[in-house]
Amino acid sequence: MLIVGLGNPGSEYENTRHNIGFMVIDELIKRFNASKVSSSSFLGECSKFQNHFLLKPQTFMNLSGDSVIKVKNFYKLEQVVVIHDDLDLPFGSLRFKEAGGHGGHNGLKSIDSKIGKEYIRVRIGIGKPDHKGEVSSYVLSPFSKEQKEYIKSLIEKSADSIEFLFKNTMEEVSIKYASKAALC
């Protein structure tokens, strides 16, 4: 299984809403003591534990698919899981979806264009700005003070859901871990 966390490379994006996928991958790397896989051709940071690969594309969000396709093809991986921020969900909610549209998310658009739409999406709600014109600055800004209090538990819950997915169906994961309510 290839597990991809979406985000943007660079310290200036490290703790932003758009990088929550990277944060979950970091938790999984720590949790499973995953070892780095060295290859500059992957266009991303790739780690491995058991038969699972953890990927943080280093291409910037709108080119994430370039990294995903390289790792997927190199290791001949069939199942792909993408962890990403979702503006359409209240902060703290967690949803799961197989296939479907990209909802305007540039990282998903890029992945769809490279591998198609048949992959699992772990959608982490980040809420949305008051005005539609603020979307770009909103996703690239840090979590609010109130949200920061919940971010660790949200990341851990997201990682728990991925771990549960290793031995359970997508439907079982959704029943156990999906949450609609905002944390704050």
C-alpha positions as CSV (number, residue, x, y, z in Angstrom):
1,M,0.0,0.0,0.0
2,L,1.2,3.5,-0.8
3,I,0.1,6.1,1.8
4,V,0.6,9.7,0.6
5,G,0.3,12.7,2.8
6,L,-0.2,16.0,0.9
7,G,1.6,19.2,1.7
8,N,4.1,21.7,0.5
9,P,7.9,21.3,1.1
10,G,9.8,24.0,3.1
11,S,9.9,25.2,6.6
12,E,7.6,28.2,5.8
13,Y,4.7,25.7,5.2
14,E,5.5,23.2,7.9
15,N,2.7,24.0,10.3
16,T,0.0,25.2,7.9
17,R,-3.4,23.8,7.3
18,H,-2.4,22.6,3.8
19,N,0.3,20.4,5.3
20,I,-1.9,18.2,7.6
21,G,-1.2,15.2,5.3
22,F,2.5,15.6,5.9
23,M,1.9,15.7,9.7
24,V,0.0,12.4,9.6
25,I,2.8,10.8,7.5
26,D,5.3,12.0,10.1
27,E,3.2,10.4,12.9
28,L,3.1,7.1,10.9
29,I,6.9,7.2,10.3
30,K,7.4,7.7,14.0
31,R,4.8,5.1,15.0
32,F,6.2,2.3,12.8
33,N,9.8,3.3,12.9
34,A,9.7,3.4,9.1
35,S,13.0,3.5,7.3
36,K,13.8,6.0,4.6
37,V,13.9,4.8,1.0
38,S,16.6,6.6,-0.9
39,S,15.8,7.7,-4.4
40,S,16.0,11.2,-5.9
41,S,13.8,10.1,-8.8
42,F,10.7,9.8,-6.5
43,L,10.5,13.6,-6.2
44,G,9.5,13.1,-2.5
45,E,10.5,11.7,0.9
46,C,9.6,8.0,0.9
47,S,9.8,5.6,3.9
48,K,8.9,2.0,4.2
49,F,7.7,-0.4,6.9
50,Q,6.5,-4.0,6.2
51,N,5.0,-3.8,2.7
52,H,3.7,-0.2,3.1
53,F,5.3,3.0,1.7
54,L,4.8,6.4,3.2
55,L,5.3,9.4,0.8
56,K,5.5,13.1,1.3
57,P,5.8,14.6,-2.3
58,Q,8.3,17.4,-2.4
59,T,6.9,18.9,-5.7
60,F,4.6,21.4,-4.2
61,M,0.9,20.6,-4.0
62,N,-0.1,21.2,-7.6
63,L,2.4,18.6,-8.9
64,S,1.9,15.9,-6.2
65,G,0.9,13.4,-8.8
66,D,4.3,13.4,-10.4
67,S,5.8,12.0,-7.2
68,V,2.9,9.6,-6.5
69,I,3.1,8.0,-10.0
70,K,6.8,7.4,-9.7
71,V,6.6,5.5,-6.4
72,K,3.5,3.7,-7.4
73,N,5.0,2.4,-10.6
74,F,8.5,1.7,-9.2
75,Y,7.1,-0.6,-6.5
76,K,4.1,-1.8,-8.6
77,L,1.7,-0.8,-5.9
78,E,-2.0,-1.2,-6.5
79,Q,-3.6,0.4,-3.5
80,V,-3.1,4.1,-2.9
81,V,-4.3,6.2,0.1
82,V,-4.1,10.0,0.0
83,I,-4.4,12.0,3.2
84,H,-5.3,15.6,2.6
85,D,-6.8,18.8,4.0
86,D,-10.4,19.5,3.1
87,L,-12.0,23.0,3.1
88,D,-15.5,21.6,2.8
89,L,-15.4,19.9,6.2
90,P,-15.4,21.6,9.6
91,F,-12.2,21.7,11.4
92,G,-11.5,18.4,13.1
93,S,-13.8,16.2,11.1
94,L,-12.5,13.1,9.5
95,R,-14.1,11.4,6.5
96,F,-13.1,8.6,4.1
97,K,-13.9,8.3,0.4
98,E,-13.1,5.9,-2.3
99,A,-12.7,7.6,-5.7
100,G,-14.6,10.7,-6.6
101,G,-13.9,14.2,-7.5
102,H,-11.1,16.5,-6.4
103,G,-13.3,19.3,-5.0
104,G,-11.0,21.9,-6.3
105,H,-8.0,20.5,-4.4
106,N,-4.9,21.0,-6.6
107,G,-3.0,18.1,-5.1
108,L,-5.9,15.7,-5.8
109,K,-6.2,17.2,-9.3
110,S,-2.6,16.4,-10.0
111,I,-2.9,12.8,-8.6
112,D,-6.1,12.2,-10.6
113,S,-4.3,13.3,-13.8
114,K,-1.5,10.8,-13.2
115,I,-3.1,7.7,-11.6
116,G,-6.9,8.2,-12.1
117,K,-9.5,8.6,-9.4
118,E,-9.6,5.1,-8.0
119,Y,-7.8,5.6,-4.6
120,I,-8.8,6.1,-1.0
121,R,-9.0,9.6,0.4
122,V,-8.6,10.4,4.0
123,R,-10.2,13.9,4.2
124,I,-9.3,16.0,7.2
125,G,-11.5,19.0,7.8
126,I,-9.7,22.3,8.2
127,G,-12.8,24.5,7.9
128,K,-13.0,27.4,5.5
129,P,-12.3,31.1,5.5
130,D,-15.1,33.7,5.8
131,H,-14.6,34.8,2.2
132,K,-14.0,32.7,-0.9
133,G,-11.2,35.0,-2.1
134,E,-9.1,34.1,1.1
135,V,-8.8,30.3,0.3
136,S,-5.2,30.4,-0.8
137,S,-4.0,32.5,2.2
138,Y,-6.2,30.4,4.6
139,V,-4.8,27.0,3.6
140,L,-1.2,28.3,3.7
141,S,-1.6,29.8,7.2
142,P,-1.1,28.1,10.5
143,F,-3.9,26.7,12.5
144,S,-5.6,29.1,15.0
145,K,-4.7,29.0,18.6
146,E,-7.9,27.1,19.4
147,Q,-7.3,24.6,16.6
148,K,-3.7,24.0,17.8
149,E,-5.0,22.5,21.0
150,Y,-6.7,19.7,19.0
151,I,-4.2,19.1,16.2
152,K,-2.2,16.4,18.0
153,S,-5.3,14.3,18.7
154,L,-6.6,14.8,15.2
155,I,-3.3,13.7,13.7
156,E,-3.2,10.6,16.0
157,K,-6.8,9.7,15.1
158,S,-6.0,10.0,11.4
159,A,-2.9,7.8,11.9
160,D,-5.0,5.3,13.9
161,S,-7.5,5.1,11.0
162,I,-4.7,4.3,8.5
163,E,-3.4,1.6,10.8
164,F,-6.9,0.1,11.1
165,L,-7.2,0.2,7.3
166,F,-4.3,-2.3,7.0
167,K,-6.5,-5.1,8.3
168,N,-10.0,-3.8,7.7
169,T,-12.2,-2.6,4.9
170,M,-12.8,1.0,3.9
171,E,-16.4,0.7,5.2
172,E,-15.2,-0.5,8.6
173,V,-12.7,2.3,8.8
174,S,-15.3,4.8,8.0
175,I,-17.8,3.4,10.6
176,K,-15.1,3.4,13.3
177,Y,-13.3,6.7,12.6
178,A,-15.4,9.1,10.5
179,S,-16.5,12.1,12.5
180,K,-18.6,15.1,11.3
181,A,-18.5,17.3,14.3
182,A,-15.9,20.1,14.6
183,L,-13.5,19.8,17.4
184,C,-13.7,23.5,18.2
